[in-house]
Amino acid sequence: MFSLSLKITAIFISLLNTCKGVNVINFEFTEDFKGRDFHSVPTTVKTYENDTVLLPCDYKFAYGSVRWLKDDLLIVDAPHSEEVSLKRYRLLVNGSLVVMDVQREDTGKYYCEIISSTVKAVQIHAIEVQYPPRIFASPSGFIELPLGALLEIICETDGVPQPAITWTHNNATVIDYLVGNRQSHIVELKTRNMSGTIECIANNGVGRPAADGVELSVLFAPEIRASQKVIYSKIGARVALQCFVESSPIAKIRWLHDGRVISPTRYIRQDVEMPSNSSALRYYADMKHVLIIKNVRDSDMGMYECRAENTIGVRSAYMELTFRPMPCTFKISPDMQSPTSHLLVWQTESFSPVIEFKLKFRQIPSESSLSSTTVTTKLEWTELTIPADISIGSIYTTSFTLYGLHPASIYQVVVLARNHYGWSDSSKILRFATGGEVEFPNYSTEAETYDANNSNDNDGANGISDTNDGHSYGSDNNNDDDPNEDAFNEITDNSIVAQNSEEFKLYKTVVFYTSTASAVFNNKCNNHLFNLLINLISVYVIVFKFYCC
């Protein structure tokens, strides 16, 4: 196209001279793109803003004038060997062009035209001005969206060379190295932990990377929990009910008693912001809400509701204020147990005098009996009412011995306490074994806690394990290679020789208790059992020496 324009220009000049009666001079136009007539060679200069660039144009032969063009725009036209300065351009005497204080708009092609009486030669150069990337995100800034929403972010960028885009979420790379001036990223807000910064970062190796994006806050319904589900108190005491709420936006709190909004006359409310455990920015409210009852009355007993509500949803936590006794807990009995009886020790706390205890126990089938019966057979509870002893303080410690038990059997037992305000919740189920060779079932037969409202249900079908006391022997820890068991068997075998019926009776007794000791070690009971076992062996040794002597 440029060649065609030169030829058209020559024809036009020739016709114009003919019309004026001027002798026409025939020019030979050549475009020396391969540099045959130039000492310099075509060059593409990659540079940065504010730099200075030299574009050479060193012609081998004599010429009349030189002209420089950028794309189709004339920059300078001057006779040979004349230096010219125009704004940011300077033409040197050898025809080269200097571009000063380079700007982004200087990017393009530059043509050096050498004109003589018979020849016109052209050499082409180029300038590529490189500059850092710029980026624009939409949307941008701080935004709030509910949990489960979709967020689309569009990023547009420019820069030379073309930048690559990386997406990050809370400074962690999500998508790396995308090429293109327009990129989009869709985020599904699956959890509240997705709050934070989502950025698109453009980098082309020139200057610093550019970043833009959003600061996202995920809105969610209140998440609430109570510090205690049951609060035990007494008349005239001061009670504090607490609930902890995390929400975004912050939730409004209401306290209800037995379904009715409480009046503020006898209550004190406190709302405290919880401190953060990390240096990271928190995008939700973390609050502790306290309801204080200054002087508890009978009418204050019942269910309390801490209700939290924000624009996303409503959640509640429930607490019971009661004067009933606390659930009983079984203690380890230091006394020796027999094959047909078992001493139970339990403890409870009540701010009102305890009137009585309800003790329930039942025998659990052995492995051999289970093979002929189904697991769904109901196991009936035997119930006993035990009067409570007088206690000086609020702690009640009670002991009771169960008689008439079957030897070498497994039992379950639970206990409840009652005061003037009602029965306590049930204790956890305790499992114990009477003395002798005990055969344990290979399935769990009881629940963690006893359901007083459904005491005849078959707990074995539930498949939930219970707890053992210090004299019970669990079925899950059978260890045939236990060195402690071998040691006790060795004591039994080597320490006693049956010489008459009395000695044989003693021998049977020692065998029974050493077998019990092995089972205790197999069940890995605590140090109290170990000390008890050592004392027991010492007694046997003394009795043995007495009989032998």
Residue pairs with C-beta under 8 A, 6 or more apart in sequence:
2 31
2 111
2 122
3 29
3 31
6 29
6 31
6 120
7 29
10 27
10 29
14 24
14 26
17 23
17 24
18 24
25 117
27 117
27 118
27 119
27 120
28 118
28 119
28 120
29 119
29 120
30 37
30 119
30 120
30 121
31 120
31 121
31 122
32 38
32 121
32 122
32 123
33 42
33 122
33 123
33 124
35 41
35 42
35 123
37 59
37 60
37 61
37 114
37 119
37 121
38 57
38 58
38 59
38 60
38 121
38 123
39 58
39 59
39 60
40 56
40 57
40 58
40 96
40 123
42 123
42 124
42 125
43 55
43 56
43 125
43 126
44 125
44 126
44 127
44 128
45 53
45 55
45 125
45 126
45 127
45 128
46 128
46 130
47 53
47 102
47 127
47 128
47 129
47 130
48 102
48 129
48 130
48 131
48 206
49 102
49 103
49 104
49 129
49 131
50 101
50 102
50 103
51 102
52 98
52 99
52 100
52 101
52 102
53 98
53 99
53 102
53 106
53 127
54 96
54 97
54 98
55 68
55 96
55 97
55 98
55 99
55 110
55 112
55 125
55 127
56 96
56 125
57 66
57 68
57 94
57 95
57 96
57 97
57 112
57 114
57 123
58 94
58 95
58 96
59 66
59 95
59 114
59 121
61 116
61 119
62 80
62 116
63 80
63 95
63 114
63 115
63 116
63 119
63 121
64 79
64 80
64 115
64 116
64 117
65 77
65 78
65 79
65 80
65 115
66 77
66 78
66 80
66 91
66 95
66 112
66 113
66 114
66 115
67 74
67 76
67 77
67 78
67 112
67 113
67 115
68 74
68 75
68 76
68 77
68 89
68 91
68 97
68 110
68 111
68 112
68 113
69 75
69 110
69 111
69 113
70 106
70 108
70 109
70 110
70 111
71 108
71 109
75 86
75 89
75 97
75 110
76 84
76 86
76 89
76 91
76 97
78 84
78 91
80 95
81 93
82 91
82 93
83 90
83 91
83 92
83 93
84 90
84 91
85 91
88 99
88 100
88 101
89 97
89 98
89 99
89 100
90 97
90 98
90 100
91 97
91 98
92 98
95 112
95 114
97 110
97 112
99 106
99 127
102 127
102 129
103 129
104 129
104 131
104 160
106 127
106 129
107 127
107 128
107 129
107 160
108 126
108 127
109 124
109 125
109 126
110 124
110 125
110 126
110 127
111 122
111 123
111 124
112 122
112 123
112 124
112 125
113 120
113 121
113 122
114 120
114 121
114 122
114 123
128 160
129 160
130 160
130 161
130 204
130 206
131 159
131 160
131 206
131 207
132 159
132 204
132 206
132 207
132 208
132 210
133 157
133 158
133 159
133 163
133 202
133 203
133 204
133 206
133 207
133 209
133 210
134 157
134 158
134 159
134 202
134 210
135 155
135 156
135 157
135 163
135 165
135 200
135 201
135 202
135 210
135 211
135 212
136 155
136 156
136 157
136 212
137 153
137 154
137 155
137 199
137 200
137 212
137 213
137 214
138 153
138 154
138 155
138 156
139 153
139 214
140 212
140 213
140 214
141 214
141 215
142 214
142 215
142 217
143 151
143 214
143 215
143 216
143 217
144 216
144 217
144 219
144 249
145 151
145 189
145 216
145 217
145 218
145 219
146 189
146 218
146 219
146 220
146 312
147 189
147 190
147 191
147 192
147 218
147 219
147 220
147 221
147 312
148 188
148 189
148 190
149 188
149 189
150 186
150 187
150 188
150 189
151 186
151 187
151 188
151 189
151 198
151 214
151 216
152 184
152 185
152 186
152 187
153 184
153 185
153 187
153 198
153 200
153 213
153 214
154 182
154 183
154 184
155 165
155 182
155 183
155 184
155 185
155 200
155 202
155 212
155 213
156 181
156 182
157 163
157 165
157 181
157 182
157 183
157 200
157 202
157 210
158 181
159 202
159 204
159 206
159 210
160 204
160 206
161 204
161 205
161 206
162 179
162 181
162 204
163 202
163 203
163 204
163 210
164 177
164 178
164 179
164 202
164 203
164 204
165 177
165 178
165 179
165 180
165 183
165 200
165 201
165 202
166 173
166 175
166 176
166 177
166 178
166 200
166 201
166 203
167 173
167 174
167 175
167 176
167 178
167 183
167 185
167 198
167 199
167 200
167 201
168 174
168 197
168 198
168 199
168 201
169 187
169 194
169 196
169 197
169 198
170 196
170 197
171 197
174 185
175 185
183 200
185 198
185 200
187 194
187 198
189 216
189 218
191 218
192 218
192 220
192 248
192 284
193 218
194 216
194 218
195 216
195 217
195 218
195 248
195 283
195 284
196 215
196 216
196 281
196 283
197 213
197 214
197 215
197 216
198 213
198 214
198 216
199 211
199 212
199 213
200 211
200 212
200 213
201 209
201 210
201 211
202 209
202 210
202 211
203 209
203 210
216 283
217 248
217 283
217 284
218 248
218 283
219 248
219 249
219 310
219 311
219 312
220 247
220 248
220 284
220 312
220 313
221 247
221 310
221 312
221 313
221 314
221 315
222 245
222 246
222 247
222 251
222 308
222 309
222 310
222 313
222 314
222 315
223 245
223 246
223 247
223 315
224 243
224 244
224 245
224 246
224 306
224 308
224 315
224 316
224 317
225 243
225 244
225 317
226 241
226 242
226 243
226 244
226 306
226 317
226 318
226 319
227 242
227 243
227 244
228 242
228 319
229 318
229 319
229 320
230 319
230 320
230 322
230 425
231 239
231 241
231 319
231 320
231 321
231 322
232 322
232 323
232 324
232 325
232 326
232 349
232 350
232 351
233 239
233 296
233 321
233 322
233 323
233 351
234 296
234 323
234 351
234 352
235 296
235 297
235 298
235 323
236 295
236 296
237 295
237 296
237 351
238 292
238 293
238 294
238 295
238 296
239 292
239 293
239 296
239 300
239 321
240 290
240 291
240 292
240 293
241 255
241 290
241 291
241 292
241 293
241 304
241 306
241 319
241 321
242 288
242 289
242 290
242 291
243 253
243 288
243 289
243 306
243 308
243 317
243 319
244 274
244 286
244 287
244 288
244 289
245 251
245 253
245 285
245 286
245 287
245 289
245 306
245 308
246 284
246 285
246 286
246 287
247 284
247 285
247 287
247 308
247 310
247 312
248 283
248 284
248 285
248 310
248 312
249 285
249 310
249 311
249 312
250 285
250 287
250 310
251 285
251 287
251 308
251 309
251 310
252 308
252 309
252 310
253 271
253 287
253 289
253 306
253 307
253 308
254 261
254 307
254 309
255 261
255 262
255 267
255 269
255 291
255 304
255 305
255 306
255 307
256 262
256 304
256 305
256 307
257 300
257 302
257 303
257 304
257 305
258 302
258 303
259 303
259 305
262 291
266 293
266 294
266 295
267 291
267 292
267 293
267 294
268 290
268 291
268 292
268 294
269 289
269 290
269 291
269 292
270 288
270 289
270 290
270 292
271 287
271 288
271 289
271 290
272 287
272 288
272 289
272 290
273 285
273 286
273 287
273 288
274 286
274 287
274 288
276 282
276 286
289 306
291 304
291 306
293 300
293 321
296 321
298 323
300 321
301 321
301 322
301 323
301 421
302 320
302 321
303 318
303 319
303 320
304 318
304 319
304 320
304 321
305 316
305 317
305 318
306 316
306 317
306 318
306 319
307 314
307 315
307 316
308 314
308 315
308 316
309 315
322 421
322 422
323 351
323 352
323 419
323 420
323 421
324 350
324 419
324 421
324 422
324 423
324 424
324 425
325 348
325 349
325 350
325 352
325 354
325 396
325 417
325 418
325 419
325 423
325 424
326 348
326 349
326 350
326 417
326 424
327 348
327 424
327 425
327 426
327 427
327 428
328 346
328 347
328 348
328 357
328 415
328 416
328 417
328 424
328 427
329 346
329 347
329 348
329 427
329 428
330 344
330 345
330 346
330 413
330 415
330 427
330 428
330 430
330 467
330 469
331 345
331 346
331 347
331 397
331 469
332 345
332 469
332 470
332 471
332 526
332 528
332 529
333 343
333 344
333 345
333 399
333 469
333 470
333 471
334 528
334 532
335 343
336 536
337 343
337 434
337 435
337 471
338 434
338 435
339 405
339 407
339 408
339 434
339 435
339 436
339 512
340 403
340 404
340 405
340 406
340 407
340 434
341 401
341 402
341 403
341 404
341 405
341 434
342 401
342 402
342 405
342 411
342 432
342 434
342 471
343 399
343 400
343 401
343 402
344 359
344 399
344 400
344 401
344 402
344 413
344 415
344 430
344 469
345 397
345 398
345 399
346 357
346 397
346 398
346 399
346 415
346 427
347 395
347 396
347 397
347 398
348 354
348 395
348 396
348 417
348 424
349 394
349 395
349 396
350 394
350 396
350 417
350 419
350 424
351 394
352 419
352 420
352 421
353 388
353 390
353 391
353 419
353 420
354 388
354 391
354 396
354 417
354 418
354 419
355 387
355 388
355 418
355 419
355 420
356 385
356 386
356 387
356 388
356 417
356 418
357 385
357 386
357 387
357 388
357 398
357 400
357 415
357 416
357 417
357 418
358 383
358 384
358 385
358 386
358 415
358 416
358 417
358 418
358 423
359 383
359 384
359 385
359 386
359 400
359 413
359 414
359 415
360 381
360 382
360 383
360 384
360 413
360 414
360 415
360 450
360 455
361 381
361 382
361 384
361 402
361 411
361 412
361 413
361 414
362 379
362 380
362 381
362 382
362 411
362 412
363 379
363 405
363 406
363 409
363 410
363 411
364 379
364 409
364 410
364 411
364 412
364 431
364 441
364 445
364 446
364 460
365 373
365 377
365 379
365 441
365 445
366 409
366 410
366 438
366 439
366 440
366 441
367 439
367 440
367 441
367 442
368 439
370 441
370 443
375 443
375 458
375 460
375 461
376 458
376 461
377 458
378 456
378 457
378 458
379 445
379 458
379 459
379 460
380 456
381 455
381 456
384 400
386 398
386 400
388 396
388 398
388 417
389 396
389 398
391 397
396 417
402 411
402 413
405 411
405 434
406 434
407 434
407 435
407 436
408 433
408 434
408 435
408 436
408 437
408 438
408 439
409 433
409 434
409 438
410 431
410 432
410 433
410 438
410 440
410 441
410 472
411 431
411 432
411 433
411 434
412 429
412 430
412 431
412 445
412 446
412 459
412 466
413 429
413 430
413 431
413 432
414 426
414 427
414 428
414 429
414 430
414 449
414 450
415 426
415 427
416 423
416 424
416 425
416 426
416 427
416 452
417 423
417 424
418 424
423 452
425 449
425 452
426 449
426 450
426 451
426 452
427 449
427 450
428 448
428 449
428 450
428 466
428 467
429 446
429 447
429 448
429 449
429 450
429 459
429 466
429 467
430 466
430 467
430 468
430 469
430 472
431 445
431 446
431 466
431 467
431 468
431 469
431 472
431 474
432 468
432 469
432 471
432 472
433 471
433 472
433 473
433 519
435 512
435 513
435 516
436 512
436 515
437 515
438 473
438 519
440 473
440 474
440 475
440 478
441 475
442 475
443 460
443 463
444 460
444 463
444 464
444 465
444 466
445 459
445 460
445 466
446 459
446 460
446 462
446 464
446 465
446 466
447 459
447 462
447 464
447 466
448 464
448 465
448 466
448 467
451 457
468 474
468 523
468 525
470 525
470 526
470 528
470 529
470 532
471 520
471 529
472 523
473 516
473 519
473 520
473 522
473 523
474 523
477 522
477 523
477 524
478 522
479 485
479 522
482 518
482 521
482 522
484 518
484 521
485 518
485 521
485 522
488 514
488 517
488 518
488 521
489 514
489 518
491 514
491 537
492 510
492 511
492 514
495 510
495 540
495 541
495 544
496 503
496 506
496 507
496 510
496 544
497 503
497 507
498 504
498 507
502 547
503 547
506 543
506 544
506 547
510 540
510 544
513 536
513 540
514 537
517 533
517 536
517 537
520 529
520 533
